[in-house]
Amino acid sequence: MKAHVSTILIGVQDMDRTRRFYTDGLGWEIRDDYGVSIIFASDGSSLVGFYERAGLAGQVGVSPEGSGFSGIVLTYVVRSEARVDEIIAEAEKAGATIHKPAGPLSWGGYGGTFADPDGYVWSISYSAQGENQPYAE
């Protein structure tokens, strides 16, 4: 198995709320809308989609119940501190919970984190260190 993710599917409680947050709030474009799931347009990177939580849990054979930190953080690396600030502000305006406002990070970069309406944590960051950063934009 290669170190590659073809599609990231995230189980959510309310598809309409999720659709509004990511399309109206963050400006994502829908590639496929299947009613019980939506897949967002990609620029060649991994596809990101959302699926009704109980249905997705049933597909993979686990309980849909759970709380607290899932152990997963979705990262989005950008090319400037200013862009980090913009994205965190967009997310907050869209209704995200800001866990860590944008600012200097302990490892020398700059970033912040927010949770979407279902509590999934996004880390938005920038680093002037290193080459071949996994830039999302």
Wavefront OBJ file of the C-alpha trace (Angstrom):
o trace
v 0.000 0.000 0.000
v 1.342 3.433 -0.956
v 1.417 6.471 1.348
v -1.486 8.052 -0.520
v -5.094 8.890 0.285
v -7.476 8.721 -2.673
v -10.447 10.294 -0.913
v -10.952 11.622 2.596
v -14.545 10.902 3.678
v -15.709 12.592 6.865
v -18.883 11.561 8.706
v -21.133 14.463 9.708
v -24.383 14.882 11.628
v -26.076 17.441 9.369
v -25.328 17.432 5.631
v -27.114 20.727 4.957
v -25.150 22.521 7.684
v -21.901 21.004 6.400
v -22.705 21.969 2.794
v -23.385 25.580 3.836
v -20.226 25.810 5.972
v -17.873 24.603 3.243
v -19.574 26.172 0.195
v -21.006 29.466 1.478
v -18.500 29.918 4.292
v -15.220 28.690 2.807
v -16.003 28.900 -0.911
v -15.507 25.222 -1.795
v -17.098 23.936 -5.001
v -19.088 20.713 -5.057
v -17.899 18.126 -7.571
v -20.528 15.444 -6.840
v -23.657 15.630 -4.709
v -25.222 12.254 -3.984
v -27.680 13.457 -1.341
v -26.218 11.286 1.432
v -22.733 12.476 0.551
v -20.943 15.299 -1.214
v -17.500 15.350 -2.794
v -15.736 18.654 -3.317
v -13.802 19.679 -6.414
v -10.078 19.135 -6.186
v -7.137 20.682 -7.981
v -5.475 17.303 -8.350
v -4.960 16.593 -4.667
v -6.914 14.101 -2.567
v -10.676 14.424 -2.826
v -12.491 15.570 0.302
v -16.058 14.500 0.905
v -18.643 14.416 3.644
v -21.076 11.587 4.314
v -23.947 11.251 6.749
v -22.186 9.962 9.892
v -24.371 6.939 10.730
v -24.371 5.770 7.101
v -20.595 6.075 6.800
v -20.054 4.264 10.109
v -22.321 1.470 8.906
v -20.340 1.123 5.688
v -17.089 0.559 7.561
v -18.573 -1.532 10.377
v -18.176 0.757 13.398
v -20.459 2.649 15.780
v -21.314 6.228 14.802
v -21.126 7.266 18.474
v -18.031 9.070 19.643
v -16.869 12.222 21.341
v -13.742 14.188 22.136
v -10.630 14.437 20.020
v -10.728 11.938 17.157
v -6.946 11.852 16.805
v -7.136 13.331 13.313
v -6.149 16.847 12.272
v -6.639 18.028 8.686
v -3.768 20.302 7.663
v -3.790 23.059 5.087
v -0.401 24.643 4.309
v -0.313 28.077 2.650
v 2.417 30.391 1.368
v 2.092 33.329 3.768
v 1.150 34.342 7.285
v -1.400 36.748 5.787
v -3.201 33.855 4.081
v -3.352 31.962 7.387
v -5.020 35.024 8.948
v -7.500 35.255 6.055
v -8.533 31.603 6.253
v -8.950 31.634 10.027
v -11.126 34.764 9.689
v -13.196 33.144 6.895
v -13.729 30.041 9.016
v -14.771 32.055 12.064
v -17.222 34.101 9.981
v -18.641 30.826 8.603
v -19.314 29.582 12.136
v -16.171 27.611 12.970
v -14.941 27.296 16.523
v -11.480 28.817 16.749
v -9.318 26.570 18.929
v -6.067 28.434 18.416
v -6.004 31.930 16.887
v -3.396 32.528 14.187
v 0.031 33.282 15.586
v 3.604 32.011 15.965
v 3.893 28.241 16.502
v 6.299 26.473 18.854
v 8.207 24.864 15.974
v 8.872 28.196 14.254
v 5.998 28.414 11.802
v 2.814 30.450 11.894
v -0.696 29.084 12.084
v -3.987 28.543 13.826
v -6.682 25.916 14.195
v -10.436 25.767 13.950
v -13.137 23.140 14.171
v -15.916 22.827 11.625
v -19.549 22.456 12.796
v -19.009 18.731 13.487
v -15.845 19.342 15.482
v -13.299 18.270 12.853
v -10.072 20.146 13.460
v -8.314 22.039 10.677
v -4.761 23.302 11.149
v -3.903 26.197 8.849
v -0.177 26.896 8.716
v 2.749 28.562 7.008
v 6.461 27.902 7.339
v 9.387 29.678 5.716
v 11.548 26.719 6.720
v 12.316 23.842 4.413
v 11.645 23.192 0.779
v 8.944 21.134 -0.906
v 6.198 22.207 1.466
v 2.865 20.430 0.806
v 1.182 23.680 -0.224
v -2.565 23.588 -0.672
v -2.460 26.992 -2.376
l 1 2 3 4 5 6 7 8 9 10 11 12 13 14 15 16 17 18 19 20 21 22 23 24 25 26 27 28 29 30 31 32 33 34 35 36 37 38 39 40 41 42 43 44 45 46 47 48 49 50 51 52 53 54 55 56 57 58 59 60 61 62 63 64 65 66 67 68 69 70 71 72 73 74 75 76 77 78 79 80 81 82 83 84 85 86 87 88 89 90 91 92 93 94 95 96 97 98 99 100 101 102 103 104 105 106 107 108 109 110 111 112 113 114 115 116 117 118 119 120 121 122 123 124 125 126 127 128 129 130 131 132 133 134 135 136 137
